[in-house]
């Protein structure tokens, strides 16, 4: 054996022996700088609320500032692009959702980032079943009523959502593909506009997360939710209880640029898991109709792949045009 190979072997053996100590040192010293959490939407929406809540708790636990950076625009694309181009050191985190991680790619196949390749998933942190609602005086009392009425009057029952290709529109597309119903979709510019139109009687039914507060206030009546029953609306059944196999939720998860050190990824997962278990965090999210969630990075990665496949199939089957 030459001196070169012998020396190289000794060097590799020394590095292997030191690696546990290196990991321990990393865990003890990281993070030694402020962190940044990119929210790829403007302030005030659910993504921003979830991001700020988790950022505050993460800052308290890591004893480092966590700066929330709202990078709104292009349905989440601007913020996600900035996150993908950030240094993979664990100090930049981004809040992703179905819009920025799946729907954006359907609307624009030439995205500057590849959602499943350019990010390492940390954890799913929150999810929500989308509310299906009508005016209080509506004769439609359940999802079974809606399906029956839609079959009697194909194309006549109007459905308001927050826009073309959004989560509510996709939830309807899945329902239509499973039941054969045909509603007249009326896309509005946001949930607030769709809510106003529903209250005013411009549309018969609305699917949107913004309906939660209006249902609690008695201005709209919930007939179903698109995923599991909401703890805040325990008497409102899921669509899946009537249409077997149906489930569609909106969700939020934390990610970092691909290539982030495994030690940082593991530490962040531990912290977000602990935050999701905090009573005050669960109570805050519950007040918005949301549920706290936590997963391993591998589980979140599998979830992302499954959701991507499901939404792509819905878009293709229902012929939905995503803007």
N, C-alpha and C positions, 0 to 999 in steps of 0.2 A: 504493500500500500504506500503510495507516495505521501510525502509530508502534507501536500495540499489537501488530498482527500481525507487524511487523518485529522487535520486541523478543522476541515469543514464538518466532519462527523462530530468532533468534540463540540464545535460551536452549536450544531443543531441539537445535540443532546442537552447542552446547557440551556438552550432556549426552551426546550420542552420541559425541563425540570423547573424552570423559573415561571412557566406560564400560569400555574395556579396563583403564584404570588403576584404576577402582573394583573390578573383578573381581580384579585383582592384589592390591590392598590388602586385600580381603576374604580372599583365600587366605592372605595373610601373617599376618593378625591373628586369624582364626577357627580354633579356638574360643578365646575369652578367658575362659571360665567353665567350671565343671564340667559334665559331661553326665550325663544320667540314662537308664538302660536299663530299661524296664519289662518284666518277665517276667510274663505273665498267668497263671501257675500257681505253686503252692507250691514251696519249695526242695526239691531232691533229685531231681527228674525230669529227663528228657533235655532238655526245654526250658530248665530252669534251668541245667543243666550247659553246654549250648551257649552260652547267654547269658553266663554268668560267664566262660567261656573267652575269648569274643570281647571282652567288656568289659575284661578284664585287658589283652589285647593292644592294644586301641584306646587305653586309657589310657596305655600305655607309648609308643605312637607319637605321640599328640597332646600328650603331656606335660600332661594335665589329668586330674583324677579322673573316673572313669565309675562312678557309683553305681548298683548293681543294686537295683531296686525290685520286689520280689515282690508282685504284686497278684492273688493267687489268688482263685478263686470263680467260680461259674456257668460252668464249663467254658471259662474264658478271657475271658468277656464283661466282667467287671469291669475287668480290666487293659486290655483293648483300648478300652473306653469312656473310661477315664482318659487313655489315649494320644491318642485322637481329639480330646479336649477340651483338649489341651495346646497351648501356644504353638508355632507353626510356625516355629521359629528354628534348627532343626537340633540343638538341645541335648537333645531328648527323642527317644529311639529305642525301638521296641518289637519284641520277638521274636514274630513271627506264625507260625502253623502251620495245617494244614488244619482243625483243630478250631475255632480261634478266628476264622478268616477265611472258612470255608465251611460247616462242619457247624453252627456256632452259628446261622447264618442260617436253616438248614433247620428247626432246632428251634424257633426263635423269629423269625418274619417281622417282628416289631416291634422289632428291635434298635435300640439307641441310636446305632449307627454303621452306615454303609454301607461294607463292606470294600473295595469297588473304587472308591469315591469319596472316602472320608475319609482315605485314606492315600496317600502317595507311596512306591512300592517303591524300596528301595536295592539289595538283592542277595539272592539265594538263598544261604544259607551252609552248609547241611548237609542231607543226605537219608539215608534208610535204607530198605532193602528189609525188609519185615516177615517174620518167620520163621514157617513152618508146621511144626509139630512133633508128635511122638507119643511115647509111652513107649518106652524102648529095646526092650522085648519085643514091641511091636506088629507084627502081620503086614503092616501097611501100610508099604511101603518107599519109595514114590514118589508123586508127584502122580497118575501114571497109575493106580496101585493105588487111591488114594483115589477117583478118579472112577469106576473100575470097581466098587468095593465099594459106593459110594453109589448107583450105578445098579441094582445087584442088591438093595440094601436101602434103598429110598427112605424118608427120614424116620427111619431107625433109627440112623445114625451121628451121634454127638453132637459138636458143635463148641463149644469154649469160647473166649470173647473177653473183653476188658476192659469190655464194656458195649454197650448198644444204640446203634447209630448211630455208633460210633467207627470209626477207620481200619480195624481188623481186620474188623469187621462189614461195612464197605463193600467191603473187598477180597473177602470171601466173596460178597457180593451180585453183584459183577462176575463172579466165577468161575461162580456159579450161572447167571447170565444167559447166559454164553457156552457152558456145557456142559450145562445142563439138570439138574444134580444138585440133590438136596434133602437137606440136612443139618439135623439138629435143633439149632438155635442155642440155646446156654445162656449168657446174658450174666452176667458176674460184676462185682463192684464193684472193678475195677482189675485190672491185669496180674498182680500178686502172687497174688491170690485164684484167678485162672484157672490160673496155673502150679501152685499147690498142688493144685487139683482134678484137673489133668491127671496129675500125678505119682501122685496117689492112685487114679487109675483112674475118677474120676467122669465124665470125658468122654474121648472117643476121640482127638480132635484138638484142637490149639490154634493159633490165629493171634495172635501178639502179639510186640512188640519185646522184652518182658521175658524171652522165651524164650532170647535170645542167650546170656546168662550161664549158664543151666542147660544149654544144649546144650554149651557149652565145658567145663562141669563133668561132662558125661556123664550127667546126670540125665534129660535128654530127648534125643530124636534128631530132627534136622531133616530133613525130606523135600523141602523146597523153600523158596524165598523169593519174595516177591510182585513184586519188581522185578529189576534187574540183580543178577548174582551178587555176593555180598559178598566183599571182599578177605580178611576175617577167616574166612570159611567158603567157601573157593574150590571145594570139591568138592560143594557143595550147589547143585543147578541152580535156575534161575529157572522159575517156572510157565510163562512165555512160551516156553520151549524145548519144552514139551509142548502148551500151548494157544496157538497162534499169535495174536499181537496182544494178549495179556494183559500188562498192567503196572500195578502200583499201588505207590506208595511213600509213606512218611511223610516230611515235610520241614519245614525251618525257614528263615525268611527275616527280614531286617531291614527295617523300614519307619519312616517318620516321618509326622507329621501333614501332611495335604494343604496345599499352599501353601508348603512349606519352600523357601527360596531355592535356585535351581539350583546356585549355587556350593557351598553346604553339601552338597547331595545328591551332587554330583560328587566332592567331597572324601571323603565317607563311603564312597562306592562304591570309590574308589581304595584306601582304607585296608582295607576288608573284603576286597577282592580280594587285597591283599598278605598279610593275615592268613591267608586260606584257603590260600595257597601255602607257609606256614611248616611246616617238617618236624615241629616239636614239636606243632603244632596238629593236623596230619594224624594223627600217631601217637596223640595223646590221643583223638581221635574214633574212630580205628580200633579202639582198645581197647574201645570201646562198641559196635562194629559199625556205626558211622556213617561217612559219607564227607563230606569237606570239599567245598564247592561255591562257585562264584562266577559271577555273571552281571552284565550291564549292567542298569540300572533298567528299560529297555525290555523286555529279555528276561524279567526277573522279572515284569513286568506282564503280558506275554503268557502266561507260565506260569500265573499266577494265574487269568486268564480261562479258559484251557484246562482247568485243574483244576476250576474251579467248574462249567463245563459238563459235564465228565465225571462228577463226583460227583452233580450234580443228575440226570443221566440214569440213573446206577446206582440212586439212591434211587427214582426213578419206576418204572424197569423191574422192579426186584426187590421193590417194594412195602415198602421198609424204613421203619419208623417211627423217627424220630430224636427222642430225648428231650432 
